[in-house]
């Protein structure tokens, strides 16, 4: 979490001068100070020729962040200013690092090329870039949103709004203030505008909860404009933006806090874009009752979007075979907020099922979607006038696939659900034709580079190009004619930025130079000349080039404006393609991995036959995961108590139940033989064991806080996943708490949700025999002598042993420790003594801190066996030798 308030640069940025000194400052300095006063909270990049320059404290900041030279410059009045700068052409390279530091970056461009009466060129701040208002695709993650959020709190209620400048997404909601931090954490905004109460809450929460501090570590927090806190002014601001007399269409008439938050966000965006807003044409009121609520902690515990270990697998990257950036972002949205509306779910499920059953259509779609660029972000940059020629051509290539996409479902009985998806895809004939006629196939990256407009698109441009071409040809002919006329074989006509066109003659031929050649420059081995004819032709070229550049840029802007008129249709196409892409990805993974379509209803039954955890199965490889059944409902098997050894699969089993529920409620198939899922409104988890040392909270405190949250927020339609409640304290305290939590979930009419409760307390199995809606499950274990084998099968009944010592043995615990543990366990189970028998003194039990017992030699002898060249007899002999060596060690 980065805090950034009204002053990005300190007051030391302002020059300390005597009264009247300002009159003696240079005109450029006075102009700079005027801009800096207006953008005091920003790092000001001031365009001066080929550089963006920073002064005063901004210069020191720029030098430190980008490791560029810090110098100084006279600014008049006997003053010097710190100075640092970057070449104008490297702005895109550097601005990402500046924005990542949390700064607001104001960019002041030169708007004229000729100096005014004061001897300086006119300038204007053309945009302000902040972490939440970035539009440049190179600075954005394709598969993730880049939200600007705003939040206000009043008493027990809160208003939250979020928008994505690069795509035009805009939403707002009101919610209990107690839930605001969780929603912010789930959004992961790049930047958030907050009132005083929200700032205090954010700082307090992140100070005392390091997991949330980590989740919000990249979010820049700014204080919002206090003037936007008036509901009427906020409503007027939104009405002005959407050009409407009422907010009724956005369902915000009785949502004052949501209105304030939304207005704060849109006003801030307008300030950064200097009045030119991205293509934001609607505001969606987010309705929590339409979506499954998965707290940020549960998303983390289940590894839905992010892994608990960096680089690890997640549900998202297991499912994500999307072919477009829009599809990748939409899949993330679906997973973080599954549907609860059965009609919407059935529609989505039907589309996925249609694609699942049509492999030919899947293959064709896969081919046509591949390579489609980020249409949503491209069109938003276009509407702001920030689109570069290559981006416009990119847009053409994406839209050029639209007619073929529409054609795929023609004369094919795909059903209403697929037809609705494809109805949003337009052919965009007019836009495609315009771009293709206007823009060259391989345009330059920047408008200023020129050469982006095709020949035959504009008559005046063609005439100017012909003029320049004829002049250049005439210049080339001067070289050939002069060589022949004056017998100077190495005479050449060249050009540079300083002298323009010139004739160069080596010293050995200077005697042949005619008098009409005017000497321009003397070199060591040559002389450079100009002639009236060459100068005239040069002027023709330069005039034509300037006119070509000006006209090309004018034509390009006109083309962009014409394309921008179709922005709404292009955005609809982008949205439709995203939905098609995600449905295709879900159908693809289902077809490739033998998944089944779940039955969905508004009941409370969660029944899975031969269910598999998709992420674990993907890691292990298809066919290696042991499937399991699940049967839970509010009236029967409401509380499932799962016991068994550590590492035996309990945690995977209970997580699997939540993961399959999420999959079912995004409209996906599920990895199972059969599945029936009653709609779940919320999923809660209490998984994992970790201290919050920085927040001053123990393992047990973290556990209790998370458990309390579940007990206070779950409903009868929820699904709770509890793993090892009570293990962070003493055995009896832990058992007492675990049992009381289980009883409360079972007995509370307001709660009573389906719960999978994995525990190492086998005493908890009593509940499965005494509570009417509780049932015991255990992980099957095969015992053979002193060894065990985990079968990873969930069966009826409770475990009467924890097998902890066996797990310790599997983990490589030294044999003497394992044997001693068995002795102590026998004594504890027999309760024969109140005091345990002390261990006998033994060299074997004295574990040297630096020389712990190991099987290094034994393992080395095994590793040295050449199994590829070993005969059967040699193998038996070697096995006998290893057995003898092992017996000596034991």
Buried (B, 14 or more C-beta within 10 A) or exposed (E): BBBBEEEBBEEEBBBEEEEEBBEBBBBBBBBBBEBBEEBBBBBBBBBBEEBBBBBBBBBBBBBEBBEBEEEEBEBBBEBEBBBBBBEBEEBEEBBBEBBBBBBBBBBBBBEEEEEEEEEBBEBEBBBBBBBBBBBBBEBBEEBBBBBBBBBBBBEEBBBBBBBBBBBBBBBBBBBEBBBBBBBBBBBBBBBBBBBEBBBEBBBEBBBBBBBBBEBBEBBBBBBBBEEBBBBEBBBBBBBEBBEEEEBEEBBBEEBBBBBBBBBBBBBBBBBBBBEEBBBBBEBEBBEBEEBBBBBBBBBBBBBBBBBEEEEEBBBBBBBBBBBBBBBBBBBBBBBBBBBBBBEEBBBBBBBBBBBBEBEEBBEBBBEBBEEBBBBBBBBBBBBBBBBBBBBBBBBBBBBBBBBEBBBBBEEBEBEEBBBBBBEBBBBBEEBBEBBBEBBBEEBBEBBEBBBBBBEEBBEEBBBBBEBBEBBBEBBEEBBEEBBEEBEBEEBBBEEEEEEBBBBBBBEEBBEEBEEEBBEBBEEEEBBBBBBEEBBEBBEBBBBBBEBBBEBBBBBBEEBBEBBBEBBEBBBBBBBBBBBBBBBBBBBBBBBEBEBBBBBBEEBBBBBBBBBBBBBBBBEEEEEEBBBBBBBBBBEEBBBBBBBBBBBBBBBBBBBBBBBBBBBBBBBBBBBBBBBBBBBBBBBBBBBBEEBBEEBEBBBBBBBBBBBEBBBEBBEBBBBBBBBBBBBBBEEEEBBBBBBEBBBEBBEEEEBBBBBBBBBBBBBBBBBBEEBEBBBBBBBBBEEEEEEBEBBBBBBEEBBEBBBEBBBBBBEEEBEBBBBBBEEBBEEEEEEEEEEEEEEEEEEEEEEEEEEEEEBEEBEEBEEEBEEEEEEEEEEEEBEEEBEEEEEEEE
